[in-house]
Amino acid sequence: MGESIGRFEIRKELGRGTQSVVYLAFDPHLEREVAVKTMHFAEASDRQNVDLLAEARIVSKLRHPGIVPIFEAGEQGGDLYLVFEYVPGESLARLTTREGPLPAPRAAALMADILAAVAHAHSEGVIHRDLKPSNVLIDGGGTPRVMDFGIARRVDRGGGTPGEFSGTPSYMAPEYVSARTVSEQTDVFAAGLILIEMLTGRRVFQGASVQAIMDRIAAAPAALPADVHVDERLAAIALRAAAHDPADRFRSAGEFRQALLAYLAPPETEAARGEAAQSTVDFLLRRMRHKSDFPALSESVSAINRIASDETESINKLSLTILRDFSLTNKILRLVNSAHFRQAGGGSISTISRAVIVLGFDAVRNIAITVLLFEHLQDKANAGQLKEEFLRANLAGLLAKDIAALLGTRDLEQAYICAVFHNLGRLLAQFYFPEESEEVRNLIVQKGCTETTAAQRVLGIGFEELGIGIARSWGFPALIVNSMQRPPAGTVRPPRTPEERLRTLSAYSNDLCQAIATLPPHERDKELARIKARYGEGLKVEDRSLQECIARSIGEITDFAQIVRINLRQTQFGQHLRRYAGNGAAEPPTILGDAALADAVLGHESPVGLDTDDFSGAGQKAVDAQAVLTAGIQDISNTLVSDFRLNDILRIILETMYRAMGFRRVLLCIKDARSDTMLGRFGFGPEANELARSFRFTLKFTPDIFHAATSKGVDILISDIDDIKIADRIPDWYRKASSARTFVLFPLTVKSNPVALIYADKQHANEIVITEKELQLLRTLRNQALLAIKQST
């Protein structure tokens, strides 16, 4: 060896193996120390050059803080040499020799970091094949760095040559010794042996010769020495990783690492861990409640979740809850009239009641909760990041729903809401803890750790666990809450229960969405292939069908973005979708293209011909009441020509009157023929249903305004119940039941026989003003109610 290799000045030898030497050298150009690896330079060897070049190509593609990077490759005297980052410190082999058995937490933490690097290599299709303590450097900060990929091979190249071994015998896997089988679990086995060695200070497999060592590996499972005490939980993890049968090992380096992270997460009992997690959720909830908007959001979501879809009055309760928020009402109506829903609707939908009829209770409830969350997550400082997160969550929900339909799953709406709320913890953390969320992202980049690990370090809990805790506090059904948890790492097996099916669909759609909406094309295609391999056994979806699902979902999220006033062109999310649409899909013609995407995003035409400004707010008359009334009449006409339930029609009529005229409350009363009385049934507005229970009056003669309306079949407006001309015609039962000072009555009569009555009020005298055209439309609505009653009887 001379005093230099290429331009690099040799300073000393760092290490020597059977095939190579590594030197500490100085790069005069960049003025830094480097590590130079050669093949002894004893004689030229084409085979050694080929091996070194293969290593250079493999390592150059790996980008991970736990892998020692290669700077360049060169040639001198016919031999190649490699230049690596110089990592001051010592190898793991030297550390264990110097210190002996390591404390269990330290050994677990070191191995977790090693496995993060190994998992990254596996994700790039690279198997190390020679993991051992001497190939792990511990830098000055105590962080392990994996090196020496000299015999690594890409997964698609298969195993070694028959009769030829590569690697260090003491760390070879049984299936490699007996059949030259190489897989990710080859590295998992070696990592398990390294962990045992860190815990005991001894190699697991030793022998007088190479053959003796390999015979022991092939014949006997790994075991702990009887005279060394090792933490039982950690010992079980290590022995599973080093199991003799690959089927008994962790399925991947990532799964092995997650087991170690779970071990490291205090406290040590499952019950205590559950209590600690709940304590953290409670602490974060308390912090979030200090912002006045969070309790309002919580109450709204909880109120919607408390409405069970099998209750008789559930549609009315859901409609009431939504109608209290006019902005929410308008956005929902725009959504249900978007291109995705319009075909199902058989015409425009102008009321929440009809939306429930057409789309189903669960669909409208889920849309309402989703829009509520979006309306809530509006913050100037965080707007950009929040929009990105929210759009990704919704695309995942739409993908889950479309894939569920493709697979013949009946729980489409549950699949949607589960996939959307899979990201709930990250969304709320970004809104309420923006600095901590930024710290989590920085930690992922700097330390190469998972998002869960980073969030646990910063917030004390992972985003997933935080989201589950909040969803539970909001009253989401257990089926949905439990399925918000990701399935274990490795190949996902076919789901056996509805909960497992939802869980798998949610994780699958979120992984697809993450790849499509965040990665550049070359990384995205690789990640999509990995996702296909992971979920292919559990969810059998053909490539073409999946592409069609993705295309539909992109169209749907585009509609959604337009409705909630997000310009996709101004988001990274939208840019990724355009790249996918243009270049990334296997079937480009089925994907929404740039022009269609841009047109959908930039258009501002309301699907129902009404803009959000048409409604001033609860208790206030619509800006264009005639347009709202006309749309409602069309709504009812569309419903009357199909199979309908009478209550559905009556509910649409009352809701249309309520929204158009700004009444405080609107009630429906129905005749009870047995008692010859008019009974309140249901309505819209504050305490409407409580008021309905107080409406019970006879249809026999009484000298009051209610008898006058029902007996004569005339519409009556009372501007002021205390007006001297009318005060004595207001019955006592009404004054006790209602504090409203003005009301209007629309009786429904068949052949002069009263069958029902629509009542609407406002709080203050003279507040109800009805134009001639509005009165005509209100009477048309009343006549449609009569027609529905006649058809149903």
C-alpha positions in Angstrom: 0.0 0.0 0.0 1.2 3.5 -0.8 0.7 6.6 1.1 -2.4 7.5 -0.9 -5.2 5.8 -2.8 -6.4 8.0 -5.6 -6.5 11.5 -4.2 -7.1 10.3 -0.7 -4.2 10.5 1.8 -4.0 7.3 3.9 -3.6 8.0 7.6 -4.1 4.6 9.3 -5.8 1.2 9.0 -9.2 1.0 10.6 -10.0 -2.7 10.2 -9.2 -5.8 8.2 -11.3 -8.7 7.2 -10.7 -11.9 5.2 -11.4 -10.1 1.9 -10.9 -6.4 2.5 -9.1 -3.6 4.3 -10.6 -0.3 5.5 -8.4 2.8 6.0 -8.9 6.2 7.5 -8.0 8.7 4.8 -8.2 12.4 4.2 -9.9 14.0 1.2 -7.8 17.2 0.3 -10.5 18.5 -2.1 -13.3 18.6 0.5 -11.0 18.7 3.5 -12.7 15.9 5.4 -11.8 12.5 6.8 -13.3 9.5 4.9 -13.1 5.7 5.1 -11.6 3.9 2.1 -12.4 0.2 1.5 -10.1 -1.8 -0.8 -9.6 -5.5 -1.6 -6.0 -5.6 0.0 -4.4 -4.4 -3.3 -2.3 -7.5 -3.2 -3.1 -8.5 -6.7 -5.6 -7.4 -9.4 -8.8 -9.4 -9.3 -11.7 -8.9 -11.7 -14.0 -10.8 -9.4 -13.2 -8.5 -6.4 -13.8 -5.5 -8.6 -17.2 -6.8 -9.6 -18.1 -7.4 -5.9 -17.0 -3.9 -4.9 -18.8 -2.2 -7.8 -22.0 -4.2 -6.9 -21.7 -2.9 -3.3 -21.2 0.7 -4.5 -24.3 0.5 -6.7 -26.4 -1.0 -3.8 -25.3 1.4 -1.1 -25.6 4.5 -3.3 -29.3 3.9 -3.6 -29.9 3.7 0.2 -30.7 7.0 1.9 -31.1 6.5 5.6 -29.4 8.1 8.6 -28.8 4.6 10.0 -26.8 3.5 7.0 -23.2 4.6 6.4 -23.4 6.4 3.0 -21.0 5.9 0.1 -19.4 9.1 -1.3 -17.7 7.7 -4.5 -16.0 4.8 -6.2 -12.5 5.0 -7.9 -9.8 2.8 -9.5 -6.1 2.5 -8.8 -3.8 -0.1 -10.4 -6.7 -2.0 -11.9 -8.5 -2.3 -8.6 -11.6 -0.5 -7.4 -11.9 1.2 -4.1 -14.9 2.7 -2.3 -15.1 5.9 -0.3 -17.5 6.1 2.7 -18.4 8.6 5.3 -16.0 8.2 8.2 -17.9 7.5 11.4 -15.8 8.1 14.5 -16.6 5.7 17.2 -16.5 1.9 17.6 -18.2 -1.2 16.3 -21.0 -2.9 18.2 -18.6 -5.9 18.5 -16.0 -3.9 20.2 -18.6 -2.2 22.5 -20.0 -5.6 23.7 -16.5 -6.9 24.2 -15.6 -3.9 26.2 -18.8 -3.6 28.3 -20.1 -7.1 28.3 -23.9 -7.7 28.5 -25.8 -4.5 27.9 -28.8 -3.4 30.0 -32.1 -4.6 28.4 -33.5 -1.1 27.5 -30.2 -0.1 26.0 -29.9 -3.3 23.9 -33.6 -2.9 22.7 -33.1 0.7 21.8 -29.9 0.0 19.8 -31.5 -2.9 18.0 -34.6 -0.8 17.2 -32.4 1.8 15.5 -30.5 -0.9 13.6 -33.8 -2.4 12.4 -35.0 1.0 11.1 -32.0 1.0 8.8 -32.5 -2.6 7.8 -36.2 -2.1 7.1 -35.2 0.8 4.8 -32.8 -1.4 2.9 -35.6 -4.0 2.6 -38.0 -1.4 1.3 -35.5 -0.7 -1.5 -35.3 -4.4 -2.2 -31.9 -4.9 -0.6 -31.1 -7.7 1.8 -27.9 -7.2 3.8 -27.0 -11.0 4.3 -24.1 -10.3 6.6 -25.6 -8.5 9.6 -23.2 -8.9 12.6 -21.9 -6.7 15.4 -18.7 -5.8 13.5 -20.8 -4.4 10.7 -22.6 -2.0 13.0 -20.7 1.2 14.0 -21.7 3.2 17.1 -21.1 6.9 16.4 -20.1 9.5 18.9 -23.8 10.2 19.8 -24.4 6.5 20.5 -26.4 6.0 17.3 -25.8 2.7 15.5 -24.9 2.9 11.8 -25.2 -0.2 9.5 -22.3 -0.7 7.1 -20.6 -3.3 4.8 -23.2 -4.3 2.2 -20.4 -6.2 0.4 -22.4 -9.4 -0.1 -25.9 -7.8 -0.2 -28.2 -8.8 -3.0 -31.4 -7.4 -4.4 -34.4 -9.5 -3.6 -35.2 -10.2 -7.3 -31.8 -11.8 -7.8 -32.6 -14.7 -5.5 -30.1 -16.7 -3.3 -26.5 -17.7 -3.7 -24.9 -20.2 -6.0 -25.4 -23.9 -5.0 -22.4 -25.1 -3.0 -21.2 -21.6 -2.2 -21.7 -19.7 1.0 -21.5 -15.9 1.6 -21.5 -14.3 5.0 -20.4 -15.0 8.5 -21.3 -18.6 9.7 -22.3 -17.6 13.2 -25.1 -15.4 11.9 -26.4 -17.4 9.0 -30.1 -18.4 9.0 -31.0 -22.2 9.1 -32.8 -22.0 5.8 -29.7 -20.5 4.2 -27.4 -23.2 5.6 -29.7 -26.0 4.4 -31.1 -24.6 1.2 -29.4 -21.3 0.3 -32.7 -19.6 0.8 -32.4 -15.8 1.1 -35.2 -13.4 2.2 -35.8 -10.5 4.5 -36.2 -12.9 7.3 -32.5 -13.9 6.8 -31.7 -10.5 8.2 -34.4 -10.7 10.9 -32.7 -14.0 12.1 -29.3 -12.4 12.2 -30.7 -9.3 14.1 -32.3 -11.6 16.6 -28.9 -13.3 17.3 -27.2 -9.9 17.6 -29.9 -8.8 20.2 -29.3 -12.0 22.2 -25.5 -11.4 22.0 -26.0 -7.8 23.3 -28.1 -9.2 26.2 -25.8 -12.1 27.2 -22.3 -10.9 26.0 -21.9 -14.2 24.1 -22.4 -15.5 20.5 -25.4 -17.8 20.3 -23.7 -20.3 17.8 -20.1 -21.2 18.4 -17.9 -24.1 17.3 -14.4 -25.5 16.6 -14.9 -25.1 12.9 -17.1 -23.4 10.3 -18.8 -26.7 9.5 -19.5 -27.3 13.2 -21.1 -23.9 13.6 -23.3 -24.4 10.5 -24.3 -27.9 11.7 -25.5 -26.5 15.0 -27.5 -23.7 13.2 -29.2 -26.3 11.0 -30.0 -28.7 13.8 -30.8 -26.7 16.9 -32.9 -23.6 17.7 -31.3 -20.5 19.2 -31.4 -20.5 23.0 -30.3 -18.3 25.9 -27.5 -19.5 28.2 -28.9 -20.9 31.5 -26.5 -18.9 33.7 -27.4 -15.4 32.4 -30.6 -13.7 33.5 -32.4 -11.7 30.8 -35.6 -9.7 30.9 -38.3 -12.2 30.0 -40.3 -9.9 27.7 -37.3 -8.9 25.8 -36.0 -12.4 25.7 -39.2 -13.6 24.1 -38.9 -10.9 21.4 -35.3 -11.9 20.6 -36.1 -15.6 20.5 -39.0 -15.0 18.2 -36.8 -13.1 15.8 -34.2 -15.9 15.9 -36.8 -18.7 15.6 -35.6 -21.8 13.6 -38.6 -21.8 11.3 -39.0 -18.6 9.3 -42.8 -18.8 9.7 -42.4 -18.4 13.4 -40.3 -15.2 13.2 -41.4 -11.6 12.8 -42.5 -11.2 9.2 -40.3 -8.2 8.6 -37.7 -6.0 10.2 -40.4 -3.4 10.7 -42.6 -5.8 12.7 -39.5 -6.8 14.8 -38.8 -3.1 15.5 -42.4 -2.4 16.5 -42.2 -5.1 19.1 -39.1 -3.5 20.6 -40.7 -0.1 20.6 -43.7 -1.5 22.4 -41.3 -3.1 24.9 -39.6 0.2 25.4 -42.8 2.2 25.9 -43.5 2.4 29.7 -45.3 1.3 31.7 -44.7 -2.5 31.3 -48.1 -4.0 31.8 -50.9 -3.8 29.2 -53.3 -2.4 31.8 -50.9 0.2 32.9 -50.1 1.1 29.3 -53.8 1.5 28.6 -54.2 3.7 31.6 -51.1 5.8 30.6 -52.4 6.2 27.1 -55.9 7.3 28.3 -54.2 9.7 30.7 -52.3 11.2 27.8 -55.5 11.5 25.8 -57.2 13.2 28.7 -54.3 15.6 29.2 -54.4 16.6 25.5 -58.2 16.9 25.5 -57.9 19.3 28.4 -55.4 21.4 26.5 -57.6 21.4 23.5 -60.7 22.5 25.5 -58.9 25.7 26.4 -59.7 26.8 22.9 -63.3 27.7 22.8 -64.0 26.1 19.4 -63.1 22.5 20.5 -66.0 22.0 22.9 -68.3 23.2 20.2 -66.9 20.8 17.7 -67.0 18.0 20.2 -70.7 18.6 21.1 -71.6 18.8 17.4 -69.9 15.5 16.5 -71.1 13.8 19.6 -74.7 14.9 19.0 -74.6 13.4 15.5 -73.1 10.2 16.7 -75.8 9.9 19.4 -78.5 9.7 16.7 -79.0 6.0 16.0 -80.0 5.2 12.4 -82.7 2.7 13.5 -84.7 5.1 15.6 -88.1 6.2 14.3 -87.3 9.9 14.4 -83.6 9.6 13.5 -83.9 11.4 10.2 -85.7 14.3 11.8 -83.1 14.5 14.6 -80.2 14.4 12.1 -81.8 17.0 9.9 -82.5 19.3 12.9 -78.9 19.0 14.1 -77.5 19.9 10.7 -80.0 22.7 10.0 -78.9 24.5 13.1 -75.8 25.4 11.2 -76.7 27.0 7.9 -73.1 27.0 6.6 -73.0 23.2 7.2 -76.4 22.8 5.6 -75.3 24.6 2.4 -72.1 22.7 2.0 -73.8 19.3 2.5 -76.4 20.2 -0.1 -73.6 21.2 -2.5 -71.8 17.9 -1.8 -74.9 15.7 -2.3 -75.6 17.5 -5.6 -72.0 17.1 -6.9 -71.3 14.9 -9.8 -70.6 11.9 -7.6 -74.1 11.9 -6.0 -76.2 13.5 -8.7 -76.8 10.3 -10.6 -78.1 8.6 -7.5 -80.3 11.5 -6.6 -82.5 11.5 -9.7 -82.4 15.2 -9.8 -81.3 18.1 -7.6 -81.6 17.8 -3.8 -82.5 20.9 -1.9 -83.3 19.6 1.6 -81.4 17.5 4.1 -84.5 15.3 4.5 -84.5 14.3 0.9 -80.7 13.8 1.0 -81.2 11.2 3.7 -83.9 9.5 1.6 -81.8 9.4 -1.5 -78.4 8.7 -0.1 -79.2 7.0 3.2 -78.9 8.0 6.8 -75.2 6.8 7.2 -74.0 8.6 4.1 -75.5 12.0 5.2 -74.3 11.6 8.8 -70.8 10.8 7.6 -70.8 13.8 5.2 -72.0 16.0 8.0 -69.2 14.9 10.4 -66.6 15.2 7.7 -67.7 18.8 6.7 -67.9 19.7 10.4 -64.3 18.7 10.9 -63.2 20.6 7.8 -65.1 23.8 8.9 -63.5 23.5 12.3 -59.9 23.1 11.0 -59.6 26.6 9.6 -56.6 28.5 11.0 -54.5 31.1 9.2 -51.1 29.9 10.6 -51.8 26.3 9.7 -54.2 26.6 6.8 -51.8 25.1 4.1 -50.7 22.1 6.1 -54.2 21.4 7.4 -55.8 21.5 3.9 -53.2 19.0 2.7 -53.9 16.7 5.6 -57.6 17.0 5.3 -57.7 16.4 1.5 -55.5 13.3 1.9 -57.9 12.0 4.6 -60.9 12.5 2.4 -59.2 10.9 -0.6 -58.4 7.9 1.6 -62.1 7.7 2.7 -63.3 7.8 -0.9 -60.8 5.1 -2.0 -62.0 2.9 0.9 -65.6 3.3 -0.1 -65.0 2.6 -3.8 -62.8 -0.4 -3.1 -65.3 -1.7 -0.6 -68.0 -1.5 -3.3 -65.7 -3.3 -5.7 -65.2 -6.1 -3.2 -68.9 -6.5 -2.5 -68.7 -5.1 1.0 -71.9 -3.8 2.4 -70.4 -1.4 4.9 -69.5 1.3 2.4 -70.3 4.3 4.7 -68.4 2.7 7.6 -65.4 2.1 5.3 -65.5 5.8 4.3 -65.7 7.3 7.8 -63.2 4.8 9.2 -60.6 5.7 6.6 -61.2 9.4 7.0 -60.9 9.3 10.8 -57.8 7.1 10.6 -56.0 10.4 10.3 -58.0 12.2 13.1 -55.1 12.3 15.6 -52.7 13.8 13.1 -55.3 16.4 11.9 -56.2 17.6 15.4 -52.6 17.6 16.5 -51.7 19.8 13.5 -54.5 22.2 14.5 -54.0 22.3 18.2 -50.3 21.5 18.6 -48.6 22.9 15.4 -45.2 23.4 17.0 -45.2 19.9 18.3 -46.4 18.5 15.0 -43.5 20.3 13.2 -41.1 18.8 15.8 -42.5 15.3 15.0 -41.8 15.8 11.3 -38.3 17.1 12.0 -37.6 14.1 14.3 -38.6 11.7 11.5 -36.2 13.2 9.1 -33.3 13.6 11.6 -33.6 10.3 13.3 -35.1 8.2 10.6 -37.8 6.9 13.1 -41.4 6.2 12.3 -44.1 8.8 12.8 -45.5 6.8 15.7 -42.2 6.8 17.5 -41.6 10.5 16.9 -45.1 11.4 18.1 -44.7 9.3 21.2 -41.4 11.2 22.0 -42.9 14.6 21.5 -46.6 14.2 22.6 -46.3 11.1 24.7 -48.7 9.2 22.4 -48.9 8.2 18.7 -51.2 10.0 16.3 -53.2 6.8 15.8 -53.8 6.3 19.5 -54.7 9.9 20.0 -57.2 9.8 17.2 -58.8 6.6 18.6 -59.0 8.2 22.0 -60.8 11.3 20.7 -63.1 9.2 18.5 -64.1 7.2 21.5 -64.8 10.3 23.5 -67.0 11.6 20.6 -69.1 8.5 20.7 -68.1 6.7 17.5 -69.3 3.1 17.4 -66.8 0.6 18.8 -66.7 -1.1 15.4 -65.3 2.1 13.8 -63.1 3.0 16.7 -61.4 -0.3 16.9 -60.9 -0.5 13.1 -59.0 2.8 13.1 -55.9 0.9 14.2 -53.5 -0.3 11.6 -53.0 -4.0 11.0 -49.6 -5.5 12.1 -46.6 -5.0 9.9 -45.9 -7.6 7.1 -48.3 -9.4 4.8 -51.9 -8.7 5.7 -53.9 -11.8 5.8 -57.6 -12.1 4.6 -59.9 -10.5 7.2 -62.2 -12.8 9.2 -64.5 -10.4 10.8 -66.3 -7.1 9.8 -64.0 -5.2 12.1 -60.9 -6.7 10.5 -62.3 -5.9 7.1 -62.8 -2.3 8.0 -59.4 -2.1 9.5 -57.7 -3.6 6.5 -59.7 -1.4 4.0 -58.8 1.8 6.0 -55.1 1.0 6.2 -55.0 0.0 2.5 -56.7 3.1 1.3 -54.6 5.4 3.5 -51.4 3.7 2.3 -52.5 4.1 -1.4 -53.5 7.7 -0.8 -50.1 8.5 0.9 -48.3 7.1 -2.1 -50.4 8.8 -4.7 -50.6 12.2 -3.0 -47.1 12.7 -1.5 -44.5 10.8 -3.5 -42.7 11.7 -6.7 -43.4 9.2 -9.6 -40.2 7.0 -9.2 -40.8 6.5 -5.5 -44.6 6.3 -5.9 -44.5 3.3 -8.3 -42.1 1.5 -6.0 -44.3 2.2 -3.0 -47.5 1.1 -4.8 -45.8 -2.2 -5.6 -44.9 -2.7 -2.0 -48.5 -1.9 -1.0 -49.8 -4.4 -3.5 -47.5 -7.1 -2.0 -48.5 -6.3 1.5 -52.3 -6.3 1.0 -52.6 -8.6 -2.0 -53.5 -11.6 0.0 -56.0 -9.8 2.3 -57.7 -7.7 -0.4 -57.8 -9.3 -3.9 -58.2 -6.3 -6.2 -57.2 -6.5 -9.9 -54.9 -3.8 -11.1 -57.4 -2.4 -13.7 -60.2 -2.3 -11.2 -58.0 -0.5 -8.7 -57.1 2.1 -11.3 -60.8 2.7 -12.0 -61.4 3.1 -8.3 -58.6 5.6 -8.0 -59.9 7.5 -11.0 -63.4 7.8 -9.5 -62.0 8.9 -6.1 -59.8 11.6 -7.7 -63.0 12.9 -9.5 -64.9 12.8 -6.2 -62.2 14.6 -4.2 -62.1 17.3 -6.9 -65.8 17.9 -6.5 -65.3 18.1 -2.8 -62.5 20.6 -3.1 -64.6 22.8 -5.3 -67.5 22.7 -2.8 -65.4 23.6 0.2 -63.7 26.3 -1.8 -60.2 24.8 -2.1 -58.3 25.5 -5.3 -56.4 22.2 -5.8 -54.0 24.0 -8.2 -52.6 25.8 -5.2 -52.0 22.7 -3.1 -49.2 20.1 -3.2 -51.9 17.5 -3.0 -53.5 18.7 -6.2 -50.1 18.9 -8.0 -49.4 15.2 -7.0 -52.8 14.2 -8.4 -52.2 15.9 -11.7 -48.8 14.1 -11.9 -50.5 10.8 -11.2 -53.2 11.6 -13.7 -50.7 12.5 -16.4 -48.0 9.9 -15.9 -48.4 7.6 -13.0 -51.4 5.3 -13.9 -51.3 2.0 -15.7 -54.5 3.1 -17.5 -54.1 6.8 -18.2 -57.4 7.2 -20.2 -59.4 6.3 -17.1 -57.8 8.9 -14.9 -59.1 12.5 -14.6 -56.7 14.6 -16.6 -55.3 18.1 -16.0 -57.9 20.0 -17.9 -60.8 18.2 -16.3 -59.2 18.7 -12.9 -58.6 22.4 -13.4 -62.1 23.0 -14.7 -63.7 21.2 -11.8 -61.6 23.1 -9.3 -62.0 26.5 -10.7 -65.7 26.4 -11.5 -68.1 28.2 -9.1 -71.5 27.1 -10.3 -73.7 25.8 -7.5 -75.1 22.3 -8.3 -78.5 23.3 -7.0 -78.6 26.8 -8.4 -78.3 28.3 -5.0 -75.2 29.8 -3.5 -74.2 29.8 0.2 -75.2 33.5 0.4 -78.9 32.5 -0.3 -79.2 31.7 3.4 -78.6 34.3 6.0 -78.6 32.1 9.1 -80.9 30.3 11.5 -84.1 32.3 12.1 -83.5 34.6 9.2 -85.3 34.6 5.9 -83.3 33.4 2.8 -82.0 36.1 0.5 -84.0 34.4 -2.3 -86.8 32.7 -0.5 -88.7 32.0 -3.7 -85.7 30.1 -5.1 -85.5 27.9 -2.0 -89.2 27.2 -2.1 -89.1 26.4 -5.8 -86.2 24.0 -5.3 -88.1 22.3 -2.5 -91.2 21.9 -4.6 -89.0 20.2 -7.3 -87.5 18.0 -4.5 -90.9 16.8 -3.5 -92.0 16.2 -7.1 -88.9 14.0 -7.6 -89.8 12.1 -4.5 -93.5 11.7 -5.3 -92.8 9.9 -8.6 -90.9 7.1 -6.8 -91.8 4.9 -3.9 -92.0 7.1 -0.9 -93.0 7.2 2.8 -95.5 9.8 3.8 -93.3 11.0 6.7 -90.4 11.6 4.2 -92.6 13.9 2.1 -94.0 15.8 5.0 -90.5 16.3 6.5 -89.1 17.7 3.2 -92.1 20.2 3.1 -91.5 21.4 6.6 -87.8 21.7 6.1 -88.3 23.7 2.9 -90.6 26.2 4.7 -88.2 26.4 7.6 -85.1 27.2 5.5 -86.8 29.5 3.0 -88.8 31.7 5.3 -86.6 31.8 8.3 -89.3 30.6 10.7 -88.2 29.9 14.2 -90.1 26.7 14.3 -92.3 24.7 11.9 -94.6 22.0 13.1 -96.8 19.3 11.6 -100.0 18.3 13.3 -102.1 15.3 12.3 -105.7 14.5 12.9 -106.5 11.7 15.4 -109.8 10.4 14.1 -110.7 8.5 17.2 -110.6 11.5 19.5 -111.3 14.1 16.8 -108.3 16.1 17.9 -105.3 17.6 16.1 -102.0 16.3 17.6 -98.5 17.7 17.1 -96.1 15.2 15.5 -92.7 16.7 14.6 -91.0 19.8 13.4 -87.9 21.9 12.8 -86.4 24.6 15.0 -85.4 25.0 18.7 -87.4 22.7 21.0 -89.7 22.0 18.0 -90.5 18.4 19.1 -91.1 19.5 22.7 -93.6 22.1 21.4 -95.2 19.5 19.2 -96.1 17.4 22.3 -98.0 20.4 23.7 -100.1 20.8 20.5 -103.3 18.9 21.3 -106.6 20.6 20.5 -110.1 19.5 19.6 -111.6 19.8 16.2 -115.0 20.5 17.7 -116.2 24.0 17.8 -114.2 26.4 19.9 -114.1 30.2 19.4 -110.4 30.4 18.6 -108.1 30.9 15.6 -107.1 27.2 15.3 -110.7 26.0 14.9 -111.3 28.8 12.4 -108.4 27.7 10.2 -109.1 24.0 10.3 -112.9 24.2 10.0 -112.9 26.7 7.1 -109.7 25.4 5.4 -108.2 28.9 5.3 -104.6 30.0 5.7 -104.2 32.4 8.6 -101.3 34.8 9.6 -101.4 36.2 13.1 -99.0 39.1 13.2 -99.3 39.8 16.9 -101.1 37.5 19.3 -101.6 40.4 21.7 -103.3 42.6 19.2 -106.6 43.7 20.8 -108.6 42.6 17.8 -107.3 39.0 18.0 -106.0 38.4 21.6 -109.2 36.8 22.9 -109.1 34.3 20.0 -105.7 32.9 21.0 -106.4 29.8 23.2 -104.9 29.4 26.7 -103.2 26.1 25.8 -101.3 27.9 23.1 -100.1 30.7 25.3 -98.9 28.2 27.9 -97.1 26.1 25.2 -95.3 28.8 23.2 -93.7 32.2 23.8 -93.9 33.1 20.0 -95.8 36.3 19.4 -96.5 35.6 15.7 -97.5 32.5 13.7 -99.0 31.3 10.5 -101.4 28.3 10.0 -101.7 26.2 6.8 -104.5 23.7 7.2 -104.7 20.5 5.0 -108.3 19.5 4.2 -109.8 16.8 2.0 -113.4 17.5 1.0 -113.8 20.1 3.8 -112.4 17.6 6.3 -109.3 18.7 8.1 -106.6 16.0 8.1 -103.5 17.9 9.1 -102.1 21.4 9.9 -98.8 23.1 9.3 -97.8 25.7 12.0 -94.9 28.1 11.7 -93.8 30.9 14.1 -91.3 33.6 14.9 -90.5 35.0 18.3 -91.4 38.7 18.0 -94.6 40.3 16.7 -94.8 41.4 13.1 -91.7 39.4 12.1 -93.4 37.1 9.6 -93.7 38.8 6.2 -94.9 36.8 3.3 -95.1 38.2 -0.3 -97.8 37.2 -2.7 -95.5 35.0 -4.7 -94.1 33.3 -1.6 -97.6 32.6 -0.4 -98.4 30.9 -3.7 -95.3 28.7 -3.3 -96.1 27.9 0.3 -99.6 26.9 -0.7 -98.1 24.7 -3.5 -96.0 22.9 -0.8 -99.2 22.5 1.3 -101.0 21.0 -1.7 -98.1 18.6 -2.3 -98.5 17.4 1.3 -102.2 16.8 0.6 -101.4 14.9 -2.6 -98.9 12.7 -0.7 -101.5 12.0 2.0 -104.1 11.0 -0.6 -101.6 8.7 -2.4 -100.6 7.1 0.8 -104.1 6.3 1.9 
